[in-house]
Amino acid sequence: MAPRPLRYDADARNVLGEELQPCSLDPVTGFFRNGCCETGPHDTGMHTVCAVMTAEFLAYSKAAGNDLSTPLPEYGFPGLKPGDRWCLCAPRWKEALDAGAAPRVVLESTHEETLAIVPLGVLKDHAAA
């Protein structure tokens, strides 16, 4: 059994109103790099959407100026590939949605603050299986 991530906010809730579940420990994601899509006052990007990467989204993000697929070892970033889970900024996910390139969302691991940007019904329509 994988270790549970050290939580920034033990009371964090997901978009379903339940305890926020980890998004990914391999690669380690989250604004706090603890595996969870938690947020706090210093997270101005709102890294709250746990998304399953697709080639389409990675290409979209790179074209939009945020290359998530190229490794940056100096920052401990392995580069993402399709199938990886990653905490995306809620506004960027919404932007990708509007462009028809939004990746699937893991509802149990998506922070409730996302609901300030994207309605629950839209997130459910894009839920990962």
Secondary structure, 3 states (H helix, E strand, C coil): CCCCCCCCCCCCEECCCCECCCCCECCECCCCCCCCCCCCCCCCCCEEEEEECCHHHHHHHHHCCCCCCCCEHHHCECCCCCCCEEEEEHHHHHHHHHCCCCCEECHHHCEHHHHHCCCHHHHHHCECC
